[in-house]
Amino acid sequence: MAGWLIFTGLNGAVLVALGAIGAHAFAGDGQAKAWFDTAWRYQGLHAVALLALSLAMLKLEPSLPRSALTAGMALFVLGTALFCGSLYKLAWTGAGLFPMSAPLGGGSLILGWLAVAVAGALYLRQAA
């Protein structure tokens, strides 16, 4: 569990550094700035989600809900790497990571949110 908090803290630090770089690097290129800004927003949203889920996991005993949260968090990391990574690379180089990396990353983010919903349903079922 501490590993998730460490990763989340590092992710947040990288996010702030990227924001500072991106604010200056793409001033003259509207399309590159749009790609960068989209990646930055999605990474930021999921960094906050990872923090909240990391803190929630501290309260859960090993269980199915905790396993579902772990799966959701892993999908957030994968989705952020693929979706945001592809957009960041597109902004800097004009080419994505690999074909379909952004859609695969977006799908991973969606599945991550669904895993969080499953964790909530499992928690409710377990508490009943």
C-alpha positions in Angstrom: 0.0 0.0 0.0 2.8 2.4 0.8 4.1 1.7 -2.7 0.9 3.2 -4.2 1.4 6.4 -2.1 5.1 6.6 -3.2 4.1 6.2 -6.9 1.3 8.7 -6.5 3.6 11.3 -5.0 6.1 10.8 -7.8 3.4 11.0 -10.4 2.2 14.2 -8.9 5.7 15.7 -8.9 6.2 14.7 -12.6 2.8 16.2 -13.3 3.7 19.6 -11.9 7.1 19.6 -13.7 5.4 18.7 -17.0 2.9 21.5 -16.4 5.7 24.0 -16.0 7.5 22.8 -19.1 4.4 22.6 -21.2 3.3 26.1 -20.3 6.4 27.4 -22.1 7.3 24.7 -24.7 4.2 24.8 -26.8 3.4 28.5 -26.8 3.6 28.8 -30.6 2.0 25.5 -31.6 -1.7 25.4 -30.9 -2.3 21.7 -31.8 0.7 20.5 -29.8 -0.4 22.6 -26.9 -3.9 21.0 -27.1 -2.5 17.5 -27.1 -0.2 18.4 -24.2 -3.0 20.0 -22.2 -5.3 17.0 -22.7 -2.7 14.6 -21.5 -1.8 16.9 -18.6 -5.5 17.1 -17.5 -6.1 13.4 -17.7 -2.9 12.6 -15.8 -3.8 15.1 -13.1 -7.3 13.7 -12.7 -6.0 10.2 -12.3 -3.2 11.3 -10.0 -5.8 12.7 -7.6 -7.9 9.5 -8.0 -4.8 7.4 -7.3 -4.2 9.4 -4.1 -7.8 9.0 -2.9 -7.8 5.2 -3.7 -4.4 4.8 -2.0 -5.8 6.4 1.1 -9.0 4.3 0.9 -6.9 1.1 0.7 -5.2 1.9 4.0 -8.6 1.3 5.6 -9.4 -2.0 3.8 -8.4 -5.4 5.1 -7.2 -7.8 2.4 -10.4 -8.7 0.6 -12.2 -8.7 -2.8 -13.0 -5.0 -2.6 -9.3 -4.2 -2.0 -8.3 -6.5 -4.9 -10.7 -4.7 -7.2 -9.3 -1.3 -6.1 -5.8 -2.6 -6.8 -6.9 -3.6 -10.2 -8.5 -0.3 -10.8 -5.4 1.6 -9.7 -3.2 -0.6 -12.0 -5.5 0.1 -14.9 -5.2 3.9 -14.1 -1.4 3.6 -14.2 -1.5 1.7 -17.5 -4.1 4.0 -19.0 -2.2 7.1 -18.0 1.0 5.7 -19.4 -0.6 4.8 -22.7 -3.1 7.6 -23.2 -1.2 10.5 -21.7 2.2 9.1 -22.8 1.0 8.9 -26.4 -0.4 12.5 -26.3 2.8 13.9 -24.7 4.9 12.2 -27.4 2.6 13.4 -30.1 2.9 17.0 -28.8 6.7 16.8 -28.7 7.4 14.7 -31.8 4.3 14.6 -33.9 4.0 10.8 -33.5 2.3 8.8 -30.8 3.8 5.9 -28.8 2.5 3.2 -31.2 -0.7 2.7 -33.2 -3.8 2.6 -31.0 -1.9 3.5 -27.8 -4.2 6.4 -26.9 -7.4 4.4 -27.4 -6.0 1.5 -25.5 -5.0 3.8 -22.7 -8.4 5.4 -22.7 -10.0 2.0 -22.5 -7.8 1.1 -19.6 -8.9 4.3 -17.8 -12.5 3.4 -18.3 -11.9 -0.1 -17.1 -10.1 1.3 -14.1 -13.2 3.4 -13.1 -15.4 0.3 -13.6 -13.1 -1.7 -11.3 -13.6 1.1 -8.7 -17.3 0.7 -9.1 -17.0 -3.1 -8.6 -14.9 -2.5 -5.5 -17.7 -0.4 -4.1 -20.3 -3.0 -4.9 -18.2 -5.8 -3.4 -17.7 -3.7 -0.3 -21.4 -3.1 0.1 -22.1 -6.8 -0.4 -19.5 -7.8 2.1 -20.8 -5.3 4.7 -24.4 -6.6 4.4 
